[in-house]
């Protein structure tokens, strides 16, 4: 059996990646609501994408789907926000690791690993920083589709396509082996 963070294991997970087209911020938020149905306490969700890609918009949908308290906004200046559940489900811990340069050491200083077993932790900008918090994680890559041309027969101008994103969902670890990620695209 492969180690959870081995290149071969990560390559196998990437082969099972699910790619989805998202056409608007509203669809990104809806994707978050659908994805929330698959999440459970202890889940680590890593969000990767350039500035303005839609990471916080997706997290807002996750918060709605999980039924948590408080407006989900970017935690850039506070680094982490905890949104308790209003429905008896897991809390949402929303982390922005952009300004954290020390990787897991700085994350451990925040004591976020203590919250992980009973909450859903969503980390923006977590690549190379939080993978060791859990052997199981869901990696969500959001890619902005720039300059997408209208499909044949469409007359809309390019400005209407500025919100298009390609979202790739990749599960790592045993937790995600049996989860059907294609169900969030339905």
N, C-alpha and C positions, 0 to 999 in steps of 0.2 A: 504494500500500500504506500502511496506517495505521501510525503510530508505535506501538511496543508499549504505551506508557502513555497513549495518547490516549483521551479519553472515548468516542469512537466504537468503538475497538477493545475497550475494556473493556465497553461495552454489548453488543457482539456476543458476547463471551465469556460474559457473564451470561445471554444467551439460551440458551446451550448448557449451562447449569448443570444438574447432576444433584442431585435432592433425594431423601433417604432418611430413612425413619423408623427410629429406634433405640429399642428398648424397655427396655434395661437396660445396666448397665456391662459385662456380659459380651458383649453384642452390639456395644458400642462398641469393645471390645478386638478382637473378631473382625473388625470393619470395618477396623481398623488392620492386622491380619494380611493381609486380602485386598488392601488398598490397597498394602501393601508389595510385592506381586508386580508392581505397575506401576512402581515406583520404580527409578531407576538413579543412578549417580554423577553429581553435578552438579545434582540436583533440589533445588529450594527449595520447602518446604511451609510455608505460613503458616496458623496456627491462630487463629481468632477465636471468642470466646465469653465469656460472663460467667464470673466466678469460680465454680468448681464445675461448669461445663458438661460437662466430660469431655475437655478437651484433653490432659491428661497420660495419661488412660486410653487414648485413641486412640493416643498416642505409644508407650505400653507395648506395644500390639498391633503397631505399626510395628516396634518393636525386636525383638519375637518373630519377626515375619515376615521381617525382614532377617537374623536370626540373629546378633545382636550380644551382646557380653559386658556383664555388669553389669545390675543392677536399674534399670529406667527409672523415675525419680522426678522430681518437679518440681524444676527447677534454679533456683527463685526466689532462693535466697540465694547461689548461686554463679554465677548468670547463664547459664553454659553448661557442659554436660557432653559429653564425647566417649565414645561406646561403640564400641570397635573390633569389627570383624566376626570371628566365630568360623568363618565359612564361606568366606572369601576374597572376600566381597562388599564393598560400600561400608560405611564406618563411619557411624554415626548421630551427628550433632551436634545436640544438643537444647538450644535456647536459650529463655530466658524474658526477653523484652524489656520486661516490665512496668515495671521500675524505671529503664529507660533513657529519658531524656527528650530526648537529643540526636539521636535518629534515626540515620541512617547514619553520621554522624561517630563516635558512640560505638561502633557496631558495628565500624567499621573499626579503632578502637583495640583491639578484642578480637582482631583478625586472623582473624576468622571467614571472610572472603572467601578467604583462602588455603586453607582446608579445603574450600570448596564444590566445586571441580572433581572431587575424588575421593571425596566423601562425600554422604550425603543429609542436608540441613540442615532441621530442623523448628524453626520459630520461633513460640512462643506470644506473643501480644500484639504482633505485628509490624506491624500496620496503620500506615501512615504512617512506618515506620521502616526497613523492609528491602526494599521493592519494587525499589530500584535495585541490589540485589546481583545480580539476574539478570533478563534480559528474559523468561525463562520461569519460571513459578511456578504452583503449585497452591494455591489458596486454599480452605481448609476452614472453613466457618462452622457453628458448633454453637449451636443455639438450644434452650434449655430450654422444653419444653411444660409450662406451669404450669396446674394445675386442669383437666386434660383429663378429660372425663367418660367413663364406660364406654360402649362401643358398645351399641346396642340388643341386648337379650338377655343382656348381661353383668351379673353381680351383684356384682362386686368393688367395693370402696370406692375413693375418690379417692386414698388414700395409696399404693395399688399402682401409680399412674401417675406418681409423682414422678420416676422415672428416665427418662421419655420425652424424647427429643430429636429435633429435625429437623436433619439434617446436609445442608448444601449444598456440593457439590464444584464448583469452577469452575477450569478450566485457562486460563492466560494465556500467550500466546506460541506460537511454532511447535512447540515440544516437545510441547505438549498437543493440537495440532490433530488428530493421528491416534490419540490414546489414547481408548479406549472406557471412559469413566468409569462407564457404566451396569453394566459387568461386576462392579464391586465390590459392587453391590446384590444380586447373584444368590445 
